[in-house]
Amino acid sequence: MINQLSWKVGGQQGEGIESTGEIFSIALNRMGYYLYGYRHFSSRIKGGHTNNKIRVSTTQVRSISDDLDILVAFDQETVDLNYKELHDKGVIIADAKFDPKQPEDTNAKLYAVPFTDLATELGTSLMKNMVAVGATCAVLDLDINSFREVVQEIFGKKGQQVVDKNMEAVKAGFDYMKSQISADAVMQLEKADGKKRLFMIGNDAIALGALAGGCRFMAAYPITPASEIMEYLIQKLPALGGAVIQTEDEIAAATMAIGANYAGVRALTASAGPGLSLKMEAIGLSGITEQPLVIVDTQRGGPSTGLPTKQEQSDLMAMIYGTHGEIPKIVMAPSTVQEAFYDTAEAFNLAEEYQCPVIVLSDLQLSLGKQTVEPLDYSKVEIRRGKLQQEELPEIENKGYFKRYEVTEDGVSPRVIPGMKNGIHHVTGVEHDETGKPSESALNRNAQMDKRFRKIENIKFNTPVYKNAPHEEADILIVGFNSTRGAIEEAITRLEKDGLKINHAHIRLIHPFPTDELLPLVKSAKKVLVVENNATGQLANILKMNVGHAEKVTKQLKYDGNPFLPHEIYTKCKELF
Amino acid sequence: MATFKDFRNNVKPNWCPGCGDFSVQAAIQRAAANVGLEPEQLAVVSGIGCSGRISGYINSYGFHGIHGRSLPIAQGVKMANRDLTVIASGGDGDGFAIGMGHTIHAIRRNVDVTYIVMDNQIYGLTKGQTSPRSATGFKTKSTPAGSVEQPISPMEMALTAGATFVAQSFSTDLKDLTALIEAGIKHKGFSLINVFSPCVTYNKVNTYDWFKENLTKLADIEDYDSSNREQAMQTLMKHNGLVTGLIYQNTERPSYQELLNGYSETPLATADLQLDEAHFEKLVAEFM
């Protein structure tokens, strides 16, 4: 009996690899298992090796696993590229059609199953993925009837016959594999709790969070790995009267979102690194004109086009410092899909309360990793609009302007939107006085700069650092942000078993940096390991700059395009001690 | 009801005496009053450059953005509040160089915004460099031997991009210009009005006198039909683009907002930000 399993399906891009993984995952998610899927794909539509690695567990998992139990291969390349991940008792289920060869230097056993032939006999070779799903069920001793509901939903609109044929294909794969596999090779999966949970990617949660947070307009330009956000909102916003515009470029996307926010709508733009580079001037405009703006950055391999379909966390510095001049800005970094939902909704509150750009930082692994998510609680989502004036305003004499940039104690000025009587004021990216009129006087410059920065001095942010710090004095404090959380957590479980005292801090508010939260943890740790997917240790450098104790800090960096594996972090910590 | 004086504010423009932009400012103020707007119902969004300052010189809501981006900001404003009248404005560098991509796409998108370009064929605020509207051979600080590039023909470009309202005017023709801006505001969809607005400081070629000599009023062309796109194109080509008046208007094509699926008929800015519980549960159920 096993309580977790790692399953990978691979083949040529465009061959149905994704749907195989999808059907398998949805069915298991409904049985109550926790799923975590990570796709390996290229920036092309057809051809090229692609695979989908799916983790199945009876407890929450947020990382891909170190090794592999089952590899389903639609071509020899999949076998050759992936068999080394299999452990000794692993199983390869390969389509007999390509006459698969058992790799020599592994104990994992290859079974040739006629995916294509069985599917063709039942009507169409397209169903070979269903045969593969059935064969997998035989290895796991899973009841194939659990797949009926999912197959019905996916193929129901094509008619009952198609549904039945697909179920027959599952059964054919199951029966064939059952006849081949020896009893001791069966990996019986512990029963799951049967609870209903969500199965979604981070981008789904970001988009849903935006809707829940009152976002009613989005302007964006397609880019990997951010496009799912706009695609989701294009489907859902019309029912709420809202709209998404696919703009001509990233600059238009950012400035259009600024225009919409200025006029009173909660508006979003989302992109990845290349798009963020183009949005930078607009982000500065949002800062100096104090217009709310929520921007999502789903990090991927850079610079330039870099590794567009691979994991990286290298936009960190650019998101904090990447606009010319200096503006108040908030950069948040959710570390789980749940957080991505709540944080995105909250970003719209912060943008309005502090009247500044708010960047929601994600990364490819978080944005695209499809996983089981505990139910989301809408009652936890608040709508707070800060100093937006919603009552009638007093008349202003002699065509004076409303003091939209009034110097206040907390730095936040009253905000009015176009259309409001007696609220007329000017907005400009030029330094301006309290009414928005251009002013270059040194006195005014200082007053306005100080006012703008005062806004975020005492920012109220719920849980700026996720902490799992049971030790008063830790051997190692591990620090990370975004999607590295899962791999770190699994490494910690193993390290604790080995007797090491490990504290974990995952930074959710990147800027303004939560120094006060981190300082005690850094102080009380013998060593600090900063784990991040980039080549220069951006988070480690920010940590040293803000918190100090540079002598304690070790960087664990990975920039080959792949997410961290738990054993890599485990090994690094063992090296430190 | 507001008069054009209500659209004046207390700010003194920093334009050079004699600049064509003063008339454009006056024409916008008059047109706004003539169509029955109150100052708070108008938002003027502008780019950068001398002309970009115009949003600060009109008593209305005004947004002075970044170079070349007045149009996306203006479209964002209009999408957020369809009841506002939104005027975008800027110079020829703003609209036809750094912001050209936005101009073409705003034209084909057809959001109900009026775009007024103050075209002086030179970069003024940066002190005299060539613009995409400068004539071939035009000598400036950045083209000391004379520009070797072909100037853009904005009106022809607009027609090919699918514009539904294309007009051109000359800043001294205050009455005609005001009427065109009024028509542009009333037009359901995107309206482009290019205004020859001479730069008295840096452009010694395209002067007031030069325009007077070279411009042809479409009103003086017999049987000119502004609903005929083909005739509009031929006339522009024949006169090298130097015509004034309503060049082309298509009143049949609905605006972007009218065509948009599900888009709120009331200003989006007034929409309820809460979802009802059932709606949220339905959204979430799709992920189960």
Boltz contact constraints between the chains, C-beta under 6 A:
constraints:
  - contact:
      token1: [A, 196]
      token2: [B, 288]
      max_distance: 6.0
  - contact:
      token1: [A, 198]
      token2: [B, 287]
      max_distance: 6.0
  - contact:
      token1: [A, 199]
      token2: [B, 287]
      max_distance: 6.0
  - contact:
      token1: [A, 200]
      token2: [B, 287]
      max_distance: 6.0
  - contact:
      token1: [A, 214]
      token2: [B, 273]
      max_distance: 6.0
  - contact:
      token1: [A, 216]
      token2: [B, 268]
      max_distance: 6.0
  - contact:
      token1: [A, 216]
      token2: [B, 271]
      max_distance: 6.0
  - contact:
      token1: [A, 217]
      token2: [B, 79]
      max_distance: 6.0
  - contact:
      token1: [A, 238]
      token2: [B, 261]
      max_distance: 6.0
  - contact:
      token1: [A, 238]
      token2: [B, 262]
      max_distance: 6.0
  - contact:
      token1: [A, 241]
      token2: [B, 264]
      max_distance: 6.0
  - contact:
      token1: [A, 241]
      token2: [B, 271]
      max_distance: 6.0
  - contact:
      token1: [A, 243]
      token2: [B, 260]
      max_distance: 6.0
  - contact:
      token1: [A, 243]
      token2: [B, 263]
      max_distance: 6.0
  - contact:
      token1: [A, 248]
      token2: [B, 101]
      max_distance: 6.0
  - contact:
      token1: [A, 248]
      token2: [B, 105]
      max_distance: 6.0
  - contact:
      token1: [A, 252]
      token2: [B, 72]
      max_distance: 6.0
  - contact:
      token1: [A, 252]
      token2: [B, 102]
      max_distance: 6.0
  - contact:
      token1: [A, 255]
      token2: [B, 69]
      max_distance: 6.0
  - contact:
      token1: [A, 255]
      token2: [B, 72]
      max_distance: 6.0
  - contact:
      token1: [A, 255]
      token2: [B, 73]
      max_distance: 6.0
  - contact:
      token1: [A, 256]
      token2: [B, 72]
      max_distance: 6.0
  - contact:
      token1: [A, 256]
      token2: [B, 75]
      max_distance: 6.0
  - contact:
      token1: [A, 256]
      token2: [B, 76]
      max_distance: 6.0
  - contact:
      token1: [A, 259]
      token2: [B, 73]
      max_distance: 6.0
  - contact:
      token1: [A, 259]
      token2: [B, 76]
      max_distance: 6.0
  - contact:
      token1: [A, 259]
      token2: [B, 77]
      max_distance: 6.0
  - contact:
      token1: [A, 260]
      token2: [B, 76]
      max_distance: 6.0
  - contact:
      token1: [A, 260]
      token2: [B, 79]
      max_distance: 6.0
  - contact:
      token1: [A, 260]
      token2: [B, 80]
      max_distance: 6.0
  - contact:
      token1: [A, 263]
      token2: [B, 77]
      max_distance: 6.0
  - contact:
      token1: [A, 263]
      token2: [B, 80]
      max_distance: 6.0
  - contact:
      token1: [A, 263]
      token2: [B, 81]
      max_distance: 6.0
  - contact:
      token1: [A, 263]
      token2: [B, 269]
      max_distance: 6.0
  - contact:
      token1: [A, 264]
      token2: [B, 80]
      max_distance: 6.0
  - contact:
      token1: [A, 264]
      token2: [B, 269]
      max_distance: 6.0
  - contact:
      token1: [A, 265]
      token2: [B, 80]
      max_distance: 6.0
  - contact:
      token1: [A, 265]
      token2: [B, 268]
      max_distance: 6.0
  - contact:
      token1: [A, 265]
      token2: [B, 269]
      max_distance: 6.0
  - contact:
      token1: [A, 281]
      token2: [B, 66]
      max_distance: 6.0
  - contact:
      token1: [A, 285]
      token2: [B, 66]
      max_distance: 6.0
  - contact:
      token1: [A, 378]
      token2: [B, 280]
      max_distance: 6.0
  - contact:
      token1: [A, 383]
      token2: [B, 273]
      max_distance: 6.0
  - contact:
      token1: [A, 399]
      token2: [B, 9]
      max_distance: 6.0
  - contact:
      token1: [A, 399]
      token2: [B, 10]
      max_distance: 6.0
  - contact:
      token1: [A, 399]
      token2: [B, 59]
      max_distance: 6.0
  - contact:
      token1: [A, 418]
      token2: [B, 43]
      max_distance: 6.0
  - contact:
      token1: [A, 418]
      token2: [B, 61]
      max_distance: 6.0
  - contact:
      token1: [A, 418]
      token2: [B, 84]
      max_distance: 6.0
  - contact:
      token1: [A, 419]
      token2: [B, 81]
      max_distance: 6.0
  - contact:
      token1: [A, 419]
      token2: [B, 84]
      max_distance: 6.0
  - contact:
      token1: [A, 421]
      token2: [B, 40]
      max_distance: 6.0
  - contact:
      token1: [A, 424]
      token2: [B, 61]
      max_distance: 6.0
  - contact:
      token1: [A, 426]
      token2: [B, 56]
      max_distance: 6.0
  - contact:
      token1: [A, 426]
      token2: [B, 62]
      max_distance: 6.0
  - contact:
      token1: [A, 427]
      token2: [B, 63]
      max_distance: 6.0
  - contact:
      token1: [A, 428]
      token2: [B, 64]
      max_distance: 6.0
  - contact:
      token1: [A, 429]
      token2: [B, 66]
      max_distance: 6.0
